[in-house]
Amino acid sequence: MSSPKQAPIGIFDSGIGGLTVVKSVMNLLPNEHIIYFGDTARVPYGIKSTETIRQYALQITDFLLKKNVKMILIACNSVAAAASSEIKKKSRHIPVLDVIEAGTLAALSHSKSTRPGIGVIGTLATIGSGAYEEALHRQNTDIQVFSRACPLLVPLAEEGWTDNSIALDVLGTYLKDFQSKNLDAMILGCTHYPLFKKGISQILGEKIKIVDSAESIAVLAREHLEKAEQLHNGTEGSFHCYVSDKPQRFKLLAERFLGKKLNRVEIVNLKG
């Protein structure tokens, strides 16, 4: 592609969850070309060490940079917590946005109190890193942050069990402690979790703002591209999908996430 405006946006995640970010970007920026990479050979990242996550993330960054992307969106909270600064360093002049930054800014924008209470749910790696607490406290040291790892939600989402009785029982167990907190917002700190938004709202009540990091990072991406005068205003954007393993299963799940048919999913060996 000849001009920076026509260059694709690169989006990546450890697997399928980042397609919630793809869907939000498609909805908000329908003319943008998108390249997505899901590391299906090595998913899940949420239970791996920081060093391992960082190594994987930098390999994927190299792949996206070779595709001449104009922006990289880190759709994986575990990667954002473990490797955001290293990815930005490797990408040099290419802007890099991540879901933790986006979710933090969105949560704060919905908070009206002087000492806001913010809830965060995510994977073991994301919650264990304390990345959301750190990001929130950089903005406001008076914020009260309440966090909980919810590892069962990812396999439930990938099984398509997001609104049945089993999902609601699991959500009820995870969210029970939050009900006694004075929350302004709840950050969904994993890209699979927006699929449970209805159940989470049902349990926590409508007064608590549910912050979908997928929607938040799409808004942030649009703002950055507008400021850099790099928005692509041509015809409808293309979507190219790459994975490191199991393209057939990914295609099936991706079509469920995106609500549309995919032509093909290509397999890439990052170590090759």
Residue, then its C-alpha position, 0 to 999 in steps of 0.5 A: m500500500s502506497s500511502p500511510k493512510q492506506a497502511p493497515i492497523g495491526i492488532f494482536d492477542s494471544g488468541i481469539g479474544g482480541l477479535t472484540v477489539v477488531k469488531s470495535v475498530m471495524n464498527l468505528l473505523p469501517n474504512e481502515h484495513i486491519i491485520y490481526f494476529g492470534d497466537t493460537a499455538r501458545v494461548p493462553y498467555g494469562i498463566k505464563s511468566t512475564e518473560t515468556i509473554r514478552q518474548y512472544a509479544l516481540q515476535i508478533t511485533d516483528f511480524l506486524l512491522k514487516k506488514n508495514v502497519k501504521m499503528i499497533l493495538i495490543a489487544c491482550n491485557s496480559v501483553a499490555a501488562a508485561a511488554s507494552s514499553e518494549i513493544k513501543k521501543k521496538s516499533r519506534h515511530i509507529p504508535v502503539l496503543d494498549v487496552i490497559e491505557a484505553g480502559t484506564l482513561a475510559a474508567l476515569s472519564h465515567s467517574k464522578s466522585t472525588r475518591p472513585g472506586i474502580g473494579v478490575i477483572g482479568t486473567l491471573a497474569t493481568i491482575g497479578s501484575g498490578a498494571y491497572e492499579e499502577a495506571l489508575h494511580r498514575q492518574n489519581t492517587d486517591i482511586q480505590v482499586f478492587s481487583r479479581a482474577c477470573p480465569l474460568l471466563v476465557p474457556l467459557a467464552e471460547e465454548g460459547w457459554t456466555d449467557n447460560s446458567i453456568a456462566l451466570d453462576v461463575l460470574g456471580t461467584y467472581l463478582k460477589d465481593f464487588q457488590s459490597k464496594n462503592l464502585d463507579a466503574m468496572i473495567l473488563g480487563c480481558t478481551h474475552y470479557p465483553l462477551f459477558k457484559k450483559g451478565i455482569s451488568q445484571i449482577l452489579g446493577e446498572k449504576i456501575k459503568i461497565v468499561d469495555s477496553a475493546e471499545s475504548i481502544a478503538v476510540l483512542a485509535r481514531e483520536h490518534l489517527e485523526k491527530a496524525e491525519q492518517l485516517h483512511n477515508g476510501t472504500e470499506g477496509s479489508f481484514h487479513c487474519y493470521v494465527s500460529d496454529k489451528p486456523q480452522r477452529f479459529k475461523l469458526l470462533a472468529e465468525r462467532f465473535l465478529g458475526k460475519k464470514l471470513n474468507r480464510v485464516e492464514i497460518v504463520n510460524l513465528k519461529g521460522 
